[in-house]
């Protein structure tokens, strides 16, 4: 058994949510073997063609990863594992938000202008779901139209992508967003929070609202604070020096200073530690995937591995 292979307990947590053959369009190759191959590549960053033979044909492993990245299977698996943790009371909803730069390898450049269509499904999921696209949404993944559409851009680090994420109090990723490396953190604050969606194991709506939130000065602006105020989310975000100076110049018209809890802000390192955990996977620390949706699937698979093993 390899370092990244699923244990029997981890496999049982995923097995019932995986697609099954409908008996008309051929059979899936053993899901456990293929997932082990995908996780091995995510951890090591090895080229797909260099996967060990014990994982089966490399092209089968790659196509399964590409398909599951496009149709939302990786995100579904992550949400189901998060839902089980939430039902057991194992999620600390005192969350933090941040971003990190991911250097893009030269192999990440040169994607075609139009994104490829998702191939026809071999069947549905366990539990009576009629088809894969019924869960995943659109059959064509987002992206295309140049590097910007694929979450690639130019920043101080060169050719880069930026990974925006939220993490719970136990240093595990809750939501993930990929953009070009030059995008400001505050522009993705709302998408990151709105992507938090933990389903209920029984009846009820998915949980989307954290108890508290911490973020650094990159998110210290009016729109971010107004958004949190509208949703009733208590937050700890330090005030920028220029914002403080502008407020003081206005005198009484500048309003009160925003509340700031220094002790709570010290816990913001949970998102930094979550980033460190993700970047233990070499295919996350360096982007090799050409397509933005495939790289998001790679990061989601790494996050799934973290949730399964903590």
Legacy VTK file of the C-alpha trace (Angstrom):
# vtk DataFile Version 3.0
C-alpha trace
ASCII
DATASET POLYDATA
POINTS 310 float
0.000 0.000 0.000
1.400 3.380 -1.033
1.540 6.497 1.137
-1.342 8.143 -0.708
-3.522 5.017 -1.128
-6.939 4.910 0.518
-7.339 2.779 3.607
-10.337 0.460 3.888
-12.082 2.924 6.218
-11.471 5.863 3.875
-12.677 3.871 0.886
-15.932 2.972 2.658
-16.592 6.674 3.296
-16.371 7.402 -0.446
-17.675 4.243 -2.091
-21.421 4.903 -1.856
-21.114 8.329 -3.489
-19.216 7.165 -6.582
-20.900 6.640 -9.974
-21.984 3.153 -10.985
-22.334 1.606 -14.422
-25.771 1.559 -16.027
-24.968 -1.709 -17.810
-25.325 -0.221 -21.304
-22.250 1.975 -21.850
-19.479 -0.233 -20.503
-18.039 -0.546 -17.030
-15.960 1.764 -14.914
-12.496 0.535 -14.123
-12.105 -0.178 -10.395
-12.725 3.206 -8.726
-10.444 2.507 -5.774
-7.470 1.693 -8.003
-8.015 4.804 -10.112
-8.482 7.119 -7.107
-5.260 5.758 -5.619
-3.518 6.641 -8.888
-4.966 10.168 -8.891
-3.954 10.771 -5.269
-0.454 9.451 -6.016
-0.081 11.940 -8.834
-1.490 14.788 -6.708
0.979 14.037 -3.907
4.086 13.513 -6.068
3.401 15.764 -9.069
4.623 13.011 -11.389
3.653 13.176 -15.055
0.584 11.130 -15.886
2.551 8.916 -18.265
4.939 8.008 -15.454
2.328 6.606 -13.084
3.296 3.180 -11.663
1.676 0.247 -13.465
-0.207 -0.868 -10.343
-2.689 1.964 -10.941
-3.651 0.677 -14.373
-3.432 2.542 -17.716
-2.287 6.116 -17.113
-4.751 7.475 -19.661
-7.671 5.907 -17.782
-6.511 7.551 -14.555
-6.067 10.932 -16.259
-9.416 10.816 -18.057
-11.214 9.876 -14.847
-9.621 12.824 -13.059
-10.438 15.198 -15.925
-14.042 14.003 -16.104
-14.615 14.199 -12.349
-13.055 17.675 -12.295
-15.453 18.813 -15.016
-18.703 17.285 -13.770
-18.293 18.145 -10.081
-17.617 14.658 -8.674
-14.598 15.806 -6.644
-16.608 18.656 -5.117
-19.486 16.281 -4.364
-17.149 13.864 -2.547
-15.623 16.713 -0.544
-19.049 18.024 0.458
-20.209 14.589 1.568
-17.141 14.073 3.757
-17.632 17.563 5.211
-21.310 16.786 5.840
-20.422 13.673 7.844
-17.914 15.691 9.902
-20.473 18.436 10.540
-23.087 15.899 11.632
-20.579 14.528 14.154
-19.819 18.044 15.433
-16.226 17.891 14.199
-16.163 21.182 12.262
-14.965 24.306 14.050
-16.998 27.086 12.423
-14.584 29.773 13.624
-13.122 30.128 10.117
-10.412 32.155 8.378
-9.989 33.332 4.782
-6.809 33.914 2.793
-5.095 33.212 -0.533
-1.790 31.870 -1.803
0.196 32.130 -5.020
0.861 28.943 -6.995
3.673 29.089 -9.521
2.599 27.708 -12.897
4.923 25.297 -14.677
5.530 25.782 -18.396
3.339 22.709 -19.001
0.355 24.718 -17.699
0.504 27.079 -20.702
-0.919 26.543 -24.172
-4.495 25.409 -23.504
-6.868 25.425 -26.469
-9.205 28.379 -26.895
-12.387 26.357 -26.367
-12.836 24.006 -23.393
-13.428 20.331 -24.290
-16.900 18.895 -23.961
-17.556 16.440 -21.162
-17.835 12.881 -22.587
-21.006 10.888 -22.220
-21.528 9.225 -18.859
-21.485 5.477 -18.296
-24.179 5.718 -15.663
-25.467 7.451 -12.573
-24.507 7.609 -8.953
-25.432 5.316 -6.132
-28.719 6.136 -4.477
-30.835 6.515 -7.618
-29.392 9.646 -9.200
-30.346 9.374 -12.907
-27.128 10.781 -14.362
-23.895 12.584 -13.665
-24.865 15.942 -15.135
-28.020 16.056 -13.000
-25.769 16.587 -9.982
-22.939 18.524 -11.529
-24.804 21.166 -13.499
-23.511 22.290 -16.914
-21.844 19.670 -19.085
-19.167 22.055 -20.351
-16.667 23.233 -17.745
-15.893 26.943 -17.402
-12.707 28.335 -18.900
-11.281 28.817 -22.349
-10.453 31.999 -24.134
-6.813 32.334 -23.143
-4.802 32.201 -19.963
-7.175 34.495 -18.076
-10.045 32.074 -18.554
-7.908 29.247 -17.186
-6.974 30.952 -13.921
-3.501 31.983 -15.091
-1.950 35.420 -14.889
1.157 37.469 -14.290
2.187 38.575 -10.820
5.444 39.330 -9.035
6.129 35.611 -9.050
5.806 35.427 -12.828
3.355 33.046 -14.508
1.055 32.146 -11.611
-2.375 31.141 -10.370
-3.900 32.227 -7.087
-5.734 29.881 -4.770
-8.371 31.568 -2.585
-9.769 29.495 0.267
-11.547 29.401 3.587
-10.538 26.994 6.358
-12.211 25.808 9.538
-10.630 26.032 12.993
-8.993 22.626 12.484
-6.982 23.757 9.436
-9.103 22.022 6.810
-10.244 23.733 3.567
-13.955 24.529 3.388
-14.134 26.220 -0.030
-11.735 26.807 -2.924
-11.581 29.333 -5.787
-8.925 29.580 -8.535
-8.025 32.864 -10.297
-5.080 34.395 -12.096
-2.137 35.339 -9.921
-2.681 39.086 -10.334
-6.217 39.134 -8.905
-6.658 40.989 -5.613
-7.721 38.949 -2.600
-10.710 41.132 -1.752
-12.328 40.574 -5.175
-12.806 36.871 -4.350
-13.927 37.322 -0.739
-17.610 36.954 -1.537
-17.215 33.991 -3.965
-15.132 32.099 -1.394
-17.732 32.554 1.351
-20.675 31.809 -0.925
-19.020 28.568 -2.005
-19.194 27.222 1.560
-22.006 24.689 1.368
-22.088 21.781 3.828
-25.089 19.493 3.181
-27.116 18.046 6.036
-27.048 14.271 6.455
-30.749 14.385 7.274
-33.378 17.007 6.566
-32.608 20.688 6.339
-30.817 23.192 4.180
-27.048 23.089 3.698
-25.053 25.151 6.174
-23.457 28.187 4.557
-22.843 30.620 7.413
-19.836 30.428 9.782
-19.970 31.479 13.427
-17.015 33.860 13.158
-14.485 34.892 10.539
-10.934 36.246 10.574
-8.992 37.738 7.682
-5.946 39.952 7.138
-5.759 43.561 5.920
-6.203 42.526 2.273
-9.934 42.188 3.052
-10.205 45.427 5.037
-12.504 47.502 2.866
-16.075 48.708 2.856
-17.635 46.132 0.497
-16.198 43.178 2.463
-17.353 44.553 5.807
-20.789 45.483 4.421
-21.225 41.976 3.034
-20.378 40.411 6.403
-22.705 42.839 8.172
-25.611 41.957 5.869
-25.119 38.259 6.539
-24.719 38.785 10.273
-21.255 37.217 10.420
-19.061 38.417 13.280
-15.575 39.120 12.012
-12.065 40.176 13.008
-10.275 42.150 10.293
-7.578 44.725 11.116
-7.993 48.244 9.778
-5.525 49.521 7.184
-3.353 52.488 8.159
-4.605 54.658 5.276
-8.233 53.819 6.102
-7.646 54.745 9.715
-6.001 58.046 8.717
-8.901 58.889 6.383
-11.419 58.123 9.112
-9.593 60.337 11.630
-9.402 63.217 9.158
-13.187 63.227 8.890
-13.560 63.590 12.629
-17.018 62.715 13.910
-18.188 62.124 10.338
-15.676 59.274 9.996
-17.657 57.030 12.301
-16.432 54.583 14.878
-13.406 52.363 14.315
-14.241 48.739 13.452
-14.063 46.289 16.326
-10.918 44.211 16.535
-10.200 41.253 18.827
-6.437 40.651 19.049
-6.800 37.267 20.737
-9.214 36.075 18.049
-6.939 37.373 15.295
-4.116 35.152 16.574
-6.165 32.143 15.434
-6.010 33.293 11.813
-2.994 31.021 11.341
-5.451 28.151 10.817
-5.843 29.137 7.167
-2.056 29.454 6.781
-1.664 25.945 8.146
-4.389 24.711 5.796
-2.426 26.196 2.876
0.708 24.431 4.102
-1.181 21.146 4.204
-2.447 21.622 0.656
1.016 22.479 -0.623
2.428 19.253 0.775
0.945 17.921 -2.476
3.397 18.819 -5.220
0.730 19.047 -7.913
-0.847 21.829 -5.805
2.380 23.634 -4.861
3.225 23.860 -8.584
0.513 23.971 -11.209
1.046 21.523 -14.072
-2.572 21.349 -15.328
-3.421 23.375 -18.423
-7.111 23.714 -17.685
-8.344 25.752 -14.765
-11.142 23.304 -13.914
-8.659 20.389 -13.884
-6.350 22.272 -11.507
-9.333 23.049 -9.272
-10.099 19.316 -9.297
-6.489 18.612 -8.302
-6.713 21.007 -5.352
-10.108 19.590 -4.367
-8.699 16.044 -4.398
-5.871 17.212 -2.120
-8.420 18.845 0.209
-10.473 15.620 0.211
-7.394 13.680 1.277
-6.857 16.134 4.161
-10.450 15.729 5.373
-10.285 11.940 5.162
-7.111 11.801 7.240
-7.827 14.343 9.989
LINES 1 311
310 0 1 2 3 4 5 6 7 8 9 10 11 12 13 14 15 16 17 18 19 20 21 22 23 24 25 26 27 28 29 30 31 32 33 34 35 36 37 38 39 40 41 42 43 44 45 46 47 48 49 50 51 52 53 54 55 56 57 58 59 60 61 62 63 64 65 66 67 68 69 70 71 72 73 74 75 76 77 78 79 80 81 82 83 84 85 86 87 88 89 90 91 92 93 94 95 96 97 98 99 100 101 102 103 104 105 106 107 108 109 110 111 112 113 114 115 116 117 118 119 120 121 122 123 124 125 126 127 128 129 130 131 132 133 134 135 136 137 138 139 140 141 142 143 144 145 146 147 148 149 150 151 152 153 154 155 156 157 158 159 160 161 162 163 164 165 166 167 168 169 170 171 172 173 174 175 176 177 178 179 180 181 182 183 184 185 186 187 188 189 190 191 192 193 194 195 196 197 198 199 200 201 202 203 204 205 206 207 208 209 210 211 212 213 214 215 216 217 218 219 220 221 222 223 224 225 226 227 228 229 230 231 232 233 234 235 236 237 238 239 240 241 242 243 244 245 246 247 248 249 250 251 252 253 254 255 256 257 258 259 260 261 262 263 264 265 266 267 268 269 270 271 272 273 274 275 276 277 278 279 280 281 282 283 284 285 286 287 288 289 290 291 292 293 294 295 296 297 298 299 300 301 302 303 304 305 306 307 308 309
